[in-house]
Amino acid sequence: MGYIGHLAYSVFKDSLLFPFVLTLIGLLVIYLGVMYQRHHSLIEKFVRENLPDSVQQMVPARARAAS
């Protein structure tokens, strides 16, 4: 937050677009979080199925049993 404050007050001091872009980025993060929460089992299943075998062996047994 400190760096964003620096950007807002120093780098983009006279920019009217910066607050709107920052707001859109924040809304996008919230939207992606909601979509992940709704579809996390499908997303995690897809990721697990596409991991290389060497990486799949490092996944804890509890996570593998849930698939």
C-alpha positions in Angstrom: 0.0 0.0 0.0 2.9 2.3 0.7 4.2 1.9 -2.9 0.7 2.6 -4.3 0.6 5.7 -2.2 4.0 6.7 -3.6 2.7 6.2 -7.1 -0.5 8.1 -6.5 1.2 11.1 -4.9 4.5 11.3 -6.8 4.4 9.5 -10.1 0.8 9.9 -11.1 0.2 13.2 -9.2 -1.6 14.9 -12.1 -3.3 11.9 -13.6 -7.1 11.6 -13.5 -7.0 8.1 -14.9 -4.9 6.5 -12.2 -7.6 6.2 -9.6 -10.0 4.7 -12.1 -7.4 2.2 -13.3 -6.5 1.3 -9.7 -10.2 0.8 -8.9 -10.7 -1.5 -12.0 -7.7 -3.6 -10.9 -9.2 -3.9 -7.5 -12.6 -5.0 -8.8 -10.9 -7.5 -11.1 -9.0 -9.0 -8.2 -12.3 -9.3 -6.2 -14.1 -10.8 -9.3 -11.3 -13.4 -9.8 -11.4 -14.3 -6.1 -15.2 -14.9 -6.3 -14.8 -17.0 -9.5 -12.1 -19.1 -7.9 -14.2 -19.6 -4.8 -17.1 -20.8 -6.9 -15.1 -23.1 -9.2 -12.0 -24.0 -7.1 -12.6 -27.8 -7.3 -12.7 -27.7 -11.1 -9.7 -25.3 -11.3 -7.6 -27.4 -8.9 -8.6 -30.7 -10.7 -7.4 -29.1 -14.0 -4.1 -27.9 -12.5 -3.4 -31.3 -10.8 -4.1 -33.2 -14.1 -1.8 -31.0 -16.0 1.1 -31.0 -13.6 4.2 -33.0 -14.6 4.7 -36.3 -12.7 7.7 -35.0 -10.9 5.6 -32.2 -9.4 2.6 -34.4 -8.7 4.8 -36.5 -6.4 5.4 -33.5 -4.2 1.7 -32.8 -3.7 0.7 -34.0 -0.2 -1.3 -37.2 0.0 -4.4 -35.4 1.5 -4.6 -33.2 -1.6 -4.2 -36.2 -4.0 -6.9 -38.2 -2.1 -9.4 -35.4 -2.7 -9.1 -35.7 -6.4 
